Amino acid sequence: MSDLPNIDPRALRLPDAEALSRPRSSHPPRILLLYGSLRPRSYSRLLTLEAERLLRHFGCETRIYHADGLPLPDDADPDHLKVAELREACLWSEGQVWCSPERHGAMTGVMKAQIDWIPLSLGAIRPTQGRTLALMQVSGGSQSFNALNQMRVLGRWMRMVTIPNQSSVPKAYAEFDEAGRMRPSPLYDRVVDVMEELVKFTLLTHDVSAHLTDRYSERKEAAEALEARGNLSAAVR
């Protein structure tokens, strides 16, 4: 350790290849899907439903969260029924799909409100850390990536493993039939690609997320807190 004088040896651990190859879980990957519109014919909801069908075909267990009735952030207590439902679903999930319309060049307030109600930590548990994330957006006009780019920043901020692929559906009103099913097209093929990639990344990471997100800085803080408690106990004897 002479070459690393700033390192706390109590907290430094070598990455462990064996910890990344532990036996796989027997349950299907658990995927939570969020969408960002409350309109009766919501294209983000229709796209989310298409994604859910694909995920179920790929062997996943899915939940779609419907944000109708969700209060604005900080306009209700965390034990509000819709808030508690969202947070429980996040804890249940091993991967997520976020799908937002683009409105005024940004994700919608409905989408952002859902994310804002998800805390970085619930006690000692982090509801999003280490979970995989796939991103999709729909637009009423030409193709854009503004909402996707914003959600990608949020995914990183929420400490999620955001997959490289993503889906942007322009002129969404023309991509769904009267029954609400997405028409065959290269845009639909991209949705298939994104969901397939999400499942692969989730299978790769969900059993080892604890090791992937085990950080030196947090171990160091825990060691320092433990040492401080020990010193305090010794001082009051």
N, C-alpha and C positions, 0 to 999 in steps of 0.2 A: 504493500500500500504506500510505499515511499514516493511513488510517482503520482499519487493522488492525495495530496495533503488535505484537500477540502472535503474528502469523502468521510462519511460516518460509517465505519465498518459494521456497526450493528445493523444497519439498514440496507447494505448493499448485497444483492443476490445476483447470481448469474442466471441468464435466461435458461430455462430447463426444457430441452426438447421432449423429454418424456412427459412432462406436464401438458404438452401440446398434442399428445397422441393418446390420451386416456380413452377408455372404452366409451362408445357412443351411447347416448340415451336411447331408450326404446320408444319414447313417445314421439309423435310427429312434431315438426317445427311449429311453434305457435306464433302466428303473425297477426298483428293488430293493424287495421286500416283506418285512416282518418281522411276526411275530405272536407273541402272548404266552401260549401255553398248550401243554403237552405231553400233554394228555389224548388218548386214542385217538379219541374223537369231540369234537374241539375246535371250538367254534363260531367262535372267532377265526380258526382255520385255514380253516374252510369259507367264512367271509366273505372271507378273503384270496384264496382260490381263485376266488371269484366276481369279485373285483376284478381278478385277473390275466386272467380271460377277457375282461373288458371292455377292459382295457388292450391286450391283443393285438388285439382287434377294432379298436381305435383306432390300430393301427399301431405299437405299442411293442414293444421287446424287453424281456423280463422275467426276473427271477430271484427265487425265493422262498428265503429262508434258513430252514433248520430248526434250531432251537436245541437239539435233543436232543444231549447230549454236551458242550455248552458249559459250561466250568467257571465257578464264581463269580468275579466280578471280584477280581483280585489273588491268586487261589488257583492260578494257573498262570502260566507265562511267556507273553509275547506271541506267541512262535512256536508255541504250541499249535495243532494242526491246525484246530480249530474257530474259534479266535480269528483265525488267519491267513485262513481262508476268509471270515469276516465282514468283516474289514478290506479284503480285496481286492475283495469285492463292493461295499463302500461307495465305494472309489476308482473302480470301474467305473461306478457309477450316476450318472445326471444328475438323478434324482428318486427319492423313496422313498414307501412307504406303511407306516405303523405302525398295527397293529391289536391292541388289547389287551382282554381281559376286564376287567371291574371286579370286584375282590376286596377285601373289607373297605373299600369306599369309595375304592379307589385302583387304579392300574395294577398288574399282577402283577409279582412278582419276576423272572419269566422275561423279561418285556418290558424291565424296568429293567436287568437284567444285560446284555442285548444292547447297549443304548445306552451303558452304562458301559464296555463293552469298546471302544467307538469313541472314539479320542482326538480332541481338538480339532486336533491336528497330528501328522503323521508326517514328521519332518524339516521340510522346507520346504513340504510338501503338507498341506492341510487336507481330510480325507476327506468332510466334510459341508458346508463353507462354500459358499454359493451354490446348493446343490441345492434343488429343490422338495420339498415334503413334504405328504402328505395323511394325515389322521388318521381312524381309525374305532375304535369300541369295541362290545363286546357285553355284555349284562347278563342275569342270570338272572331279575331282577325287573322293576320298573317302570323307565321310561326315566331315565337319569342321564347326566351329562356330566363326572363327576369324573375319570375316566381321560383323557378328551379334554383337559380343562383342564390336567392335569399334563403330558401329552405336548406340548401346545402351548407350555408354558413351556420344556420340554426342547428343542423344536425351535428356539426363539429362542436358547437358550443354545448350541446347536450351530451357530448362525449359518446356519440354513436358511430358505428362503422358504416359510413355512407358508401354504398357501392358505386363504382365508376359509371355504370350505364344509367340512363334516365330517359324519360319519355315526355315529349312536348307535342300536343295535338292541336294544330291550328284549325280555324273554322270548324270547331267541334260540332256545330249544328248540322254540318253536312256529313259527319262521320258516324252518325247513329241513325238506325231506322226507326220507324214509328213505334216498334215494340221496345225500343231502348237498347237494342243490341248494336255493338260496334260493327261496322261494315268491314269486309276483308280489304286490306290495303297494306302498303309498307308501314303505315303508322300502327296498324294493329300488330304487325309482325314485330315492331319494336317493343310494344307492350309485352309480348310473349318473351322477347329477349330479356327484358328487365326483370320480369317475375322469375324466369329461370335462373338468372344470375343471383337474385336475392335468395332463392332457396339454396343455391350452392354455397354462398357466403354464410348463410345461417347454419347450414350443416357443418361447415368448416369451423365456425367460431362458437356456437352456442354452448358447447360442453366445456370450453376452455376460456370463456370470457373472464372468469375470475383471475386466471393467470395473465391474460392479455392486459388487464387493467390494473394489475398489482404494481404500484408505483413506488420508486425509491423515496420521493419527497414525502409521500404519505406515511411510509414506514418510518422515516426519520422523525416526522412529527409525533407519531405514536410512541417511539422510543424515548423521545425527549419528555413527553407528557408522563410516561411511566416513571422515568427517572425523577421528575419533579415531585410526583406523588410520593415516591420512596424517600426523597430528601425531607419532604414535609412531615412524613410519619416519624422519621428519625428525630426531627427537631422537637416534636411535641412529646416525646417519651420522657 
